[in-house]
């Protein structure tokens, strides 16, 4: 059984990873649009 502390650590790690992935995705899309406009 997981303790609340472990659950919080896992939750923070997953959240940080998803935020990072989301930022990279937005950056990639913006870059592609910028190149398309050029």
PyMOL commands that set and color helices and strands:
alter all, ss='L'
color gray80, all
select helices_A, chain A and resi 4-37
alter helices_A, ss='H'
color red, helices_A
deselect
rebuild
show_as cartoon
